[in-house]
Amino acid sequence: MKKIISVCLIVMMLAAVLCACGASKEADGYAQDIHMQTVVETTQASSAGGFMSMDSAVGDTENGYFEMKAEEEFADSAESGAVDSAALAASRKLIRNASLEVQTKGFDAFLAQLEANAEKIGGYVEQSEVRGDNYNYVSDRYAYLVLRIPSTDFDAFISGVSEIATVTSKEIGLQDVTSSYVDTESRIKALETEQESLLALLKKAINVSEIIEIQDRLTQVRGELESYKAQLKLYDEQIAYSTVTVNVYEVERVTLPEQEGFLDEVKERLSDNLYDIGEGFREFAVWFISSLPYLLMFAVAAVAVILIIRASVRKRRKKRNIYTGADTQK
């Protein structure tokens, strides 16, 4: 009896040991599955947006691996960002304009040369206006021109104006319309997609009310498309051709650049005073010579009046002498 009980106890102990081993292996397998699932989920999360902290999920080896991947992807993204920034700078949509005020002695020659310079680089005169005259050797002619110049030759054209005349004022403007341009392009693409969808729906429509509703919306979409395409075309023209406004003044003496030194200032003012004196003598000479007919007429009239007055005085003296002599004889 004791042997039987001993055998049963041994069998029960072996069974307990076997169950414990099986449970341990199952627990180890379950833990390994959870570990692998955590690694996979963490990897997916890092691929989707950023890198999560995995200290609770993986060991030091896995941490080192993911940190290396993070550094590699950060470097790749930085390089990609630099390329994107360079591409964005090159694709910016810029509108450049300029306004110039110019003085010239050769008014007609300057206008002809300015137009020739514009045509030479593919530009043209969009608007032109000339006022005033040079009557009596005094010129007050003025011209207003609006020129469209290829943007690639904008700087060269502005420099060319300074070579053939005196530029007294220059304003250059730069407008970045990249954001508006891209937004307009996006709206056009969205409207074109909507237009295609509406056309597909129109083919399938059966009810009259549906057809009318689709056609109304299709009309609105087409109107918006035309408006945005016209805006995009205007942007393209303004970007490709810069606008240069030139105000031209005909003068007898151009304005010199401002002088900084004392001697330069004295020289400039002395030159101005001598010029004013010379202009005064010239204007007096012109007035005197041109007024000679009137001066001669006034001179003749004055001589005639003087002769008449002298004759009258002599006559009165003669009569007085006669009367005086008669009284003396009495």
SVG drawing of the C-alpha trace seen along z (x, -y; Angstrom):
<svg xmlns="http://www.w3.org/2000/svg" viewBox="-38 -206 75 208">
<polyline fill="none" stroke="black" stroke-width="0.4" points="0.0,0.0 2.8,-2.4 4.4,-1.7 1.3,-2.5 0.9,-5.8 4.6,-6.7 4.1,-6.0 1.0,-8.2 2.9,-11.0 5.8,-10.8 3.3,-10.8 1.5,-13.8 4.8,-15.7 5.9,-14.9 2.6,-16.1 2.9,-19.4 6.4,-20.0 5.2,-19.3 2.3,-21.8 4.6,-24.4 6.9,-24.1 4.1,-24.3 2.7,-27.4 6.1,-29.0 6.6,-28.4 3.1,-29.7 3.8,-32.8 7.1,-33.4 5.5,-33.0 2.7,-35.5 5.3,-38.0 7.3,-37.6 4.1,-38.2 3.3,-41.3 6.9,-42.5 6.9,-42.0 3.5,-43.7 4.8,-46.7 7.8,-47.0 5.7,-46.8 3.2,-49.4 6.0,-51.7 7.7,-51.4 4.5,-52.2 4.0,-55.2 7.5,-56.4 6.9,-56.0 3.6,-57.9 4.8,-61.0 7.6,-61.1 9.5,-58.8 8.0,-57.7 9.9,-56.9 10.3,-53.1 12.0,-52.6 9.0,-50.7 8.7,-48.5 12.2,-47.6 15.6,-47.2 18.8,-49.2 19.6,-47.5 16.3,-48.5 16.6,-52.0 19.9,-52.4 18.5,-51.1 15.6,-53.5 17.7,-56.4 19.9,-55.7 16.9,-55.5 15.6,-58.8 18.9,-60.6 19.0,-59.2 15.5,-60.3 16.1,-63.7 19.1,-64.2 17.2,-63.1 14.3,-65.5 16.8,-68.4 18.4,-67.8 15.0,-67.5 14.0,-70.8 17.1,-72.6 16.3,-71.4 12.7,-72.4 13.7,-75.9 16.0,-76.4 13.3,-75.2 10.8,-77.5 13.2,-80.5 13.7,-79.8 10.0,-79.4 8.8,-82.6 6.5,-84.8 7.8,-88.4 6.4,-91.5 9.0,-94.3 8.1,-97.9 10.1,-101.2 9.3,-104.9 11.9,-107.3 12.1,-111.1 14.5,-112.3 16.0,-115.6 17.4,-116.0 18.5,-118.8 17.8,-116.7 14.1,-115.9 13.2,-114.4 16.5,-112.4 16.0,-111.0 12.5,-109.8 13.6,-108.1 16.5,-106.4 14.4,-105.3 11.8,-103.6 14.6,-102.0 16.2,-100.6 12.9,-99.1 12.2,-97.5 15.8,-96.1 15.1,-93.8 11.6,-92.9 9.8,-95.6 7.3,-98.2 5.7,-101.5 2.3,-100.9 1.4,-104.6 2.9,-107.9 1.9,-111.5 3.8,-114.7 2.8,-118.2 4.3,-121.8 6.4,-123.4 9.7,-125.2 8.3,-128.6 10.5,-131.6 13.6,-129.5 12.2,-128.6 11.2,-124.9 8.7,-123.5 8.1,-120.2 7.2,-117.2 6.6,-113.5 5.0,-110.7 5.7,-107.1 4.7,-103.7 7.0,-100.9 6.7,-97.2 10.1,-95.6 11.1,-91.9 11.8,-91.1 15.1,-89.4 16.4,-92.8 14.9,-95.0 18.1,-96.1 20.0,-96.6 17.2,-98.8 17.2,-101.0 21.0,-101.4 20.6,-102.3 18.3,-105.2 21.0,-106.7 23.5,-106.6 21.4,-108.7 19.9,-111.2 20.1,-112.6 17.9,-110.5 16.9,-112.8 14.5,-110.3 14.3,-106.5 11.8,-104.2 11.9,-100.5 9.1,-98.2 9.0,-94.4 5.8,-92.5 5.9,-88.8 2.6,-87.2 3.7,-83.5 1.1,-82.8 -1.8,-84.3 -0.5,-82.6 -0.4,-79.1 -3.8,-79.7 -5.3,-80.7 -3.7,-77.6 -5.2,-75.4 -8.7,-76.9 -8.5,-76.4 -7.6,-72.7 -10.4,-72.2 -13.0,-73.9 -11.9,-71.8 -12.3,-68.7 -15.7,-69.8 -16.6,-70.6 -15.7,-67.1 -17.8,-65.6 -20.7,-67.8 -20.5,-66.8 -20.4,-63.1 -23.5,-63.6 -25.3,-65.5 -25.0,-62.5 -26.5,-60.3 -29.2,-62.7 -32.8,-61.7 -35.1,-64.2 -35.5,-67.6 -34.9,-69.3 -31.6,-67.5 -30.5,-68.5 -31.4,-72.2 -29.6,-72.1 -26.5,-70.6 -26.5,-73.0 -26.8,-76.0 -23.9,-74.9 -21.9,-74.1 -22.5,-77.7 -21.2,-79.1 -18.1,-76.9 -17.4,-77.9 -17.7,-81.6 -15.3,-81.2 -12.9,-79.3 -12.8,-82.1 -12.3,-84.7 -9.4,-82.7 -7.8,-82.0 -7.9,-85.7 -6.3,-86.5 -3.6,-83.9 -3.0,-85.3 -2.6,-88.8 -0.1,-87.6 1.9,-85.9 2.0,-89.1 3.0,-91.2 5.7,-88.7 7.1,-88.3 7.1,-92.1 8.0,-94.7 6.3,-98.1 8.7,-101.2 7.1,-104.6 9.3,-107.5 8.6,-111.2 10.8,-113.3 11.5,-117.0 13.2,-119.1 15.6,-121.6 18.3,-123.9 20.6,-123.0 20.4,-119.6 20.4,-119.2 23.9,-118.1 24.3,-115.5 24.6,-116.8 28.2,-117.9 29.6,-117.0 32.9,-119.0 33.1,-122.7 35.0,-123.6 32.5,-121.5 29.6,-123.4 31.3,-126.8 32.0,-125.8 28.4,-124.7 26.9,-127.8 29.3,-130.1 28.4,-128.2 24.7,-128.7 25.1,-132.4 27.1,-133.0 24.5,-131.0 21.8,-133.1 23.6,-136.3 24.3,-135.1 20.7,-134.1 19.6,-137.5 21.8,-139.3 20.6,-136.9 16.9,-137.5 17.5,-141.3 19.2,-141.1 16.4,-139.0 13.8,-141.4 15.7,-144.5 16.3,-143.2 12.8,-141.9 11.3,-145.1 13.3,-147.5 10.3,-148.2 8.3,-149.4 11.2,-151.2 11.8,-153.0 8.2,-154.0 8.3,-155.3 11.5,-157.1 10.0,-158.8 6.9,-159.8 9.1,-161.1 11.3,-163.2 8.1,-164.6 6.7,-165.5 10.0,-167.2 10.1,-169.2 6.6,-170.3 7.2,-171.4 10.4,-173.3 8.6,-175.0 5.8,-176.0 8.3,-177.3 10.1,-179.3 6.8,-180.7 5.8,-181.9 9.2,-183.5 9.0,-185.3 5.6,-186.6 6.7,-187.7 9.7,-189.5 7.4,-191.3 5.1,-192.4 8.0,-193.4 9.6,-195.5 6.3,-197.3 5.9,-198.3 9.5,-199.6 8.8,-201.9 5.8,-203.4"/>
</svg>
